[in-house]
Amino acid sequence: MNRTGIANVRFFPNSEFRNHKFPKSQSPLMQISILLTTVAKKSDARHLAQAALQHRSAACIQIISGIESHYLWKGKKTTSHEFLVMAKTTAGQSKSLAALWQKIHPYDCPELITLSGRAATAYARWVESSTHD
């Protein structure tokens, strides 16, 4: 630890990556997209996940329980317990996945949020190979 109490962390401590400077074109990270939505029932979350996999629009879908949402709906403050559905996909497949979920989502006004991120190259390549890109 240094004098400020912050630990000095080294990533890849026992690998050739430790001191390697990657040019941007050879970065160990690649672009992926994550599509988020929420639903009230686990069965609905599973339906969205299965549809995404069946259409090869996403490589991996995670369903997270215990979400408590607070929002205004039709002028009233509302609280509900929901499931967060998080799909890993490619930038090219994110629009088709959003369209698919829009069509089959149980909500009148579904939350469909696409995030762009960077993932380890091996994982991002797996996402690409698992989708129709």
N, C-alpha and C positions, 0 to 999 in steps of 0.2 A: 504494500500500500504506500501511496505517496503521502506527503504531509497534510493534504486536504482530507484524507480518509477515503479517497477513491482508489479502488483497486485498479491496477494496470492489467488489462485483459489482453491476451494475445489470442487471435483467432488462428486456427490451423497450427497449433504449437508444434506438432511433430510431423509436418508434411512439407513438401516442396513449395507449397503455396505461401508459407510464412513470409518470405522475403521477396516474393515475386511481384513485380509490377505488371498488371495486365493492361494491354492496350484496350480501349473501349470495345473494339471489334472482337476481342478474345476474352472478354469478361466472363467470369464463371456464373453470371446471372443472365437470364433471358426473360423476355416479356411474357406475361400471362394475364388473363382477365378472371375476375371473380364476380359472379352474379349472386346478389343477396335478395332474399324475400322472407316474409314471415307468413305463417299460417296458424290457425287456432288448434288444429288437430294433428296428431302424429300421423294418422292415416293419410291426411292430405299432403304432409311433408314427404312421406314415402312415395306417394303417387307422383309428385313432381320429380323426385329423384329417379324413379324407375323410368319415367317418360324421357328424361334427359339422357339416361344411359342407353335406352332403347334407340333413340334417334342419334346416338353418338354425338350429341351436342356438348357434352361435358365428360371429363375423365374421372372426376371424383366429386361426390356430393356429400357434405356433412350436414347432419341434422342435430341441432343443439337445443336442448330443452331448458326450461326455466327462465325464459325471456319474459320480462315484465315490461309491457309497452304502455306509455302514457301519451295520449294524443287528443286532438279535437276532432270529433266526427259529427257532422251535421249540427254544428254549433254547441255541442256538449263535450265537457271534459270526460274522457273515457280511459279506463285502465283495463288491460286484458293480459292474460297469460298466453304466450305464443311459443312457437317453435321457429328458430332461425334456420333457414335452409341456405347453405353456402355451396355454390358450384364452382369448381375450377375448370376453366376452359381457355380457349385461345381468343385473341382479339377478333379473328375472323368468324368464330362460332358464337360470340357473345350476343349478336343481334338475333340470330336464329333461335338461340336458347331463350332469350327474352320474349320473342314472339310466341314460342311454344308455351312457355309458362303463362303468358298473358291469356292465351286461349283456354287453358285448362285450370287456371287458378280459381279457387273458390270465392275469393273476395271480389267485390264490385270495383274496388280501386286498389289493386295490389301494389305493394311496394316492390319495385324492380330496380335495383341499383347495381350498376356495373362499376367495379373498381379495376383500375389497371395497376399491376404490380410487377415485381421482378422476382423470379424464383431461380433456384439452383438449376444449372443447365440440364443435368440429367433428369430432374423432375419436369422441367418445362418441355423437354423432348418427349417424355412419356405422355404428358398432356396432349401434345401435338399428335403423337401416334395413336392416341386413344379416341381422337375426335375426327370428324370428316374434313378437316382443313386441307 
